[in-house]
């Protein structure tokens, strides 16, 4: 949880050895690309991911590496708890996956411009400096007049209906095609 009265944690204790975690936003984005790589096995993702974050792979059994990996992701990268709804017997219920409205990789130019516009932050100059958790807060709280927020608004806006809305529907449909996120495979 974010608090302005505390510094971010950037270390993890693994069997008595303290490992610094590279929490720079660009490093975490590289980590997320590793996690999204369909050519890697789950164990390769864990190894490459831990190396990306810690600069080394702790000498642990695979099941313990998985625990460390999960702990880092839950406590340092994701931070928000994901609640899975259950039925009356305690079985997980299906969850409708919402369509994303932004993509860090695809929207990178918009993110760069929006950070510069809103906060006068040059994300290239801030590589290896700006913490991922601050980056996420800045990104989430971009003002509505930032370029990224304007594009997101186009992406989520419903097409108008009614017989007098055809020109607006056509205009918005064109904008939605221009600013659509690429389809995921």
PLY file of the C-alpha trace (Angstrom):
ply
format ascii 1.0
element vertex 185
property float x
property float y
property float z
element edge 184
property int vertex1
property int vertex2
end_header
0.00 0.00 0.00
1.24 3.47 -0.88
1.92 5.93 1.88
3.78 9.21 1.62
5.24 8.68 5.08
7.18 5.52 4.12
9.76 4.62 1.54
9.06 1.81 -0.87
10.48 -1.58 0.04
13.12 -2.60 -2.48
14.65 -5.68 -0.86
13.63 -9.21 -0.09
15.07 -11.60 2.48
15.54 -15.08 1.01
16.85 -17.57 3.57
18.74 -14.86 5.45
20.29 -13.25 2.37
19.06 -9.79 1.42
18.47 -9.30 -2.31
17.87 -5.82 -3.75
14.99 -5.76 -6.24
15.40 -3.53 -9.28
12.06 -1.74 -9.21
12.82 0.80 -11.95
9.75 1.14 -14.15
11.66 0.22 -17.32
13.08 -2.90 -15.63
9.59 -4.00 -14.56
8.33 -3.40 -18.09
11.14 -5.67 -19.35
10.10 -8.21 -16.70
6.48 -8.07 -17.92
7.67 -8.68 -21.49
9.46 -11.81 -20.27
6.24 -12.96 -18.58
4.28 -12.40 -21.81
6.75 -14.31 -23.99
4.84 -17.35 -25.31
8.07 -19.08 -26.37
9.27 -19.47 -22.77
8.21 -22.24 -20.42
6.85 -21.31 -16.99
10.12 -22.33 -15.34
12.14 -20.28 -17.85
9.92 -17.28 -17.11
10.61 -17.72 -13.39
14.37 -17.99 -13.93
14.62 -15.09 -16.39
12.17 -13.04 -14.35
14.09 -13.49 -11.09
17.33 -12.68 -12.87
15.75 -9.53 -14.31
14.57 -8.40 -10.86
17.40 -9.60 -8.61
20.38 -9.70 -10.94
20.89 -13.35 -10.00
18.89 -16.49 -9.40
18.79 -17.62 -5.76
20.13 -21.12 -5.17
16.82 -22.77 -4.29
14.81 -25.80 -5.26
12.28 -25.12 -8.07
9.27 -25.13 -5.73
10.99 -22.56 -3.47
11.96 -20.44 -6.47
8.28 -20.40 -7.41
7.34 -19.24 -3.89
9.92 -16.44 -3.98
8.80 -15.45 -7.47
5.13 -15.36 -6.42
5.98 -13.33 -3.31
7.90 -10.74 -5.32
5.15 -10.43 -7.91
2.41 -10.16 -5.26
4.21 -7.76 -2.92
6.29 -5.62 -5.24
4.84 -5.65 -8.75
1.10 -6.31 -8.61
0.39 -5.17 -5.03
-3.37 -5.26 -5.54
-5.16 -8.33 -4.26
-7.15 -10.21 -6.87
-10.37 -11.53 -5.39
-11.71 -14.65 -7.09
-15.45 -15.03 -6.47
-16.58 -18.45 -5.24
-19.92 -20.21 -5.30
-21.74 -21.49 -2.21
-19.63 -24.64 -2.15
-16.36 -22.68 -2.34
-15.55 -23.43 -5.97
-14.08 -20.58 -8.05
-16.62 -18.98 -10.35
-15.80 -17.89 -13.89
-14.68 -14.29 -14.11
-15.37 -12.23 -17.20
-12.06 -10.92 -18.50
-12.38 -7.24 -19.28
-10.99 -5.94 -22.53
-7.87 -3.83 -21.86
-8.12 -0.11 -22.59
-4.37 0.54 -22.68
-1.16 -1.34 -23.40
2.18 -0.25 -21.98
4.05 -1.37 -25.07
1.63 -0.19 -27.76
0.79 3.07 -25.99
4.41 3.90 -25.10
4.53 7.09 -27.22
1.26 8.29 -25.68
2.49 7.47 -22.18
5.75 9.33 -22.81
3.96 12.43 -24.12
1.33 12.34 -21.37
3.94 12.14 -18.58
5.82 15.06 -20.13
2.58 17.03 -20.57
1.13 16.36 -17.13
4.16 16.07 -14.86
7.10 17.36 -16.94
8.65 13.92 -16.50
10.89 12.68 -19.31
10.53 8.90 -19.03
13.71 8.31 -21.05
15.71 10.40 -18.56
13.96 8.60 -15.68
14.92 5.10 -16.82
16.60 3.17 -14.00
15.42 5.87 -11.54
11.62 6.11 -11.40
10.13 3.35 -9.24
7.50 1.13 -10.87
4.98 1.85 -8.11
5.28 5.61 -8.64
5.05 5.09 -12.39
1.78 3.18 -11.91
0.36 5.94 -9.69
1.33 8.63 -12.18
-0.14 6.59 -15.03
-3.39 5.91 -13.22
-3.81 9.54 -12.17
-3.06 11.23 -15.48
-5.40 14.18 -15.97
-8.31 13.79 -18.36
-6.79 16.30 -20.79
-3.64 14.20 -21.27
-3.29 12.58 -24.69
-3.40 9.03 -23.31
-6.60 9.68 -21.34
-8.20 11.23 -24.43
-7.36 8.12 -26.49
-8.62 5.80 -23.74
-11.87 7.79 -23.68
-12.26 7.18 -27.43
-11.59 3.46 -26.93
-14.23 3.03 -24.21
-16.88 5.44 -25.45
-20.08 3.78 -26.64
-21.20 4.48 -30.17
-24.19 6.82 -30.18
-27.50 5.43 -31.33
-30.54 7.03 -32.85
-31.44 8.26 -36.28
-29.75 11.66 -35.85
-26.46 10.25 -34.60
-25.15 8.72 -37.83
-22.43 11.35 -38.45
-21.20 11.19 -34.85
-21.31 7.37 -34.94
-19.29 7.39 -38.17
-16.75 9.88 -36.73
-16.34 7.91 -33.49
-16.10 4.57 -35.35
-13.26 5.99 -37.44
-11.44 7.22 -34.31
-11.93 3.84 -32.61
-10.31 2.10 -35.60
-7.39 4.56 -35.60
-6.72 4.20 -31.86
-7.67 0.55 -31.36
-5.27 -1.68 -29.49
-3.82 -4.54 -31.54
-5.64 -7.83 -31.21
-4.08 -10.31 -28.82
-3.38 -13.78 -30.17
0 1
1 2
2 3
3 4
4 5
5 6
6 7
7 8
8 9
9 10
10 11
11 12
12 13
13 14
14 15
15 16
16 17
17 18
18 19
19 20
20 21
21 22
22 23
23 24
24 25
25 26
26 27
27 28
28 29
29 30
30 31
31 32
32 33
33 34
34 35
35 36
36 37
37 38
38 39
39 40
40 41
41 42
42 43
43 44
44 45
45 46
46 47
47 48
48 49
49 50
50 51
51 52
52 53
53 54
54 55
55 56
56 57
57 58
58 59
59 60
60 61
61 62
62 63
63 64
64 65
65 66
66 67
67 68
68 69
69 70
70 71
71 72
72 73
73 74
74 75
75 76
76 77
77 78
78 79
79 80
80 81
81 82
82 83
83 84
84 85
85 86
86 87
87 88
88 89
89 90
90 91
91 92
92 93
93 94
94 95
95 96
96 97
97 98
98 99
99 100
100 101
101 102
102 103
103 104
104 105
105 106
106 107
107 108
108 109
109 110
110 111
111 112
112 113
113 114
114 115
115 116
116 117
117 118
118 119
119 120
120 121
121 122
122 123
123 124
124 125
125 126
126 127
127 128
128 129
129 130
130 131
131 132
132 133
133 134
134 135
135 136
136 137
137 138
138 139
139 140
140 141
141 142
142 143
143 144
144 145
145 146
146 147
147 148
148 149
149 150
150 151
151 152
152 153
153 154
154 155
155 156
156 157
157 158
158 159
159 160
160 161
161 162
162 163
163 164
164 165
165 166
166 167
167 168
168 169
169 170
170 171
171 172
172 173
173 174
174 175
175 176
176 177
177 178
178 179
179 180
180 181
181 182
182 183
183 184
